[in-house]
Amino acid sequence: MAKDRVVLAYSGGLDTSVCIKWLMEKYDLDVIAMVGDVGQERQDLEFVRQKALNVGAIESLAIDMREEYVNEYLTKALAANCMYENKYPMVSCLSRPVIAKHLVDIAHQFGAKYVAHGCTGKGNDQVRFEVAVQSLDPDLTIIAPVREWDLHTRADEMKWAEEHGVPVPTTKSSPYSIDDNLWGRAIECGVLEDPWNEPPEDIYTMTSSGYEAPAEGEYVIISFDKGVPCALDGEKMSFHDIILKMNDIAGRNGFGRIDMIENRLVGVKSRECYEVPGALAIITAHKALEDLCLEREVLHFKPIIEQKWATLVYNGLWFSPLKEALDGFCATTQEVLTGDVRLHFFKGSCVTVGRRSEYTLYDYNLATYDEGDTFDRDSAKGFIDLHGLPTRVWARQRHKMQGE
Ligand code: ARG
């Protein structure tokens, strides 16, 4: 009888390689490996794909998800100025749903009943994969080998791998746990686990330190079309290419490093370092254009929506009704977000130094203190009388009570 099948999110690393063999042995399943290209640095996906077959997968697929990731995930994320705890532009939170979607598609394509991932039992990523898979197909069963097996240390895992014919890495492994994609890199573990330790320079690969950044700095103009980046310095470009270019520009100017204590959904505070040069610069520019084009009440209310959006997505609820409804709100606000923002990078900083739009709500004649002023000062007096009325009534009453 044919065996049942499982689709595994495969990275080519030790954990997920051991997962392949473990799923075959423990659950007697045929394994279909899937590696997703979401723009991570380690790009030899054909090698990774082949490796899964060598370990014993019956099928192995490398899928280019970059366009979809940019157009359907990062576009919505930017509309919501994606920022968890006001600091983290949500690198890993955003790639998980697109990977989960492909896991489910492949499960359907190959008639698999199971989906598996190599996340640990202590992080957010397990939640994101599993909740996303459940919301796309509640009938699939999820297996999380790393959470189930009792290979507690890397040495245990290496020993198991050797005994079961899984190739073990020959080079010394990095002390860090890294997850990266187009939108940036997350770095944790090793010496970073002591929140007092300054992050060593060698954890960073996308950003130079401010010390090495060019002394003259650099200007760049990002143009947006309905909220989506569409040109750099006047040259039309896809959002995807703009992210790549901005990673370079901001990165070489030392901008985009984050060192934070983060609250995980599973209740643990963790020390996380990120480098997100392009993402952070693009969000900075996007917000600057919103300042110019969004009406005051919308601009003041939007961060409430954004915060909820970020928490939902961080907590794995990308495919959920509230998140979709919040996307609707954000999308409405982006209709008027066409224009240009000029950024200046200088030794680790990124400052908005110009913004313009055909939808600008900045009215020179209302704002100016010079010639051409159209602001009606006379109406200010009546406005202040009524604006201050409730407070005046309250003050009179208080004075009366105090017997004055
Ligand atoms: N703490 C971040 C998050 O939950 C990053 C997770 C990175 N994952 C990893 N395997 N290093 O979004």
Residues whose N, C-alpha, C, O or C-beta is under 5 A from the ligand:
A	BS01	LIG	S92 C93 N124 S177 I178 D179 A186 E272
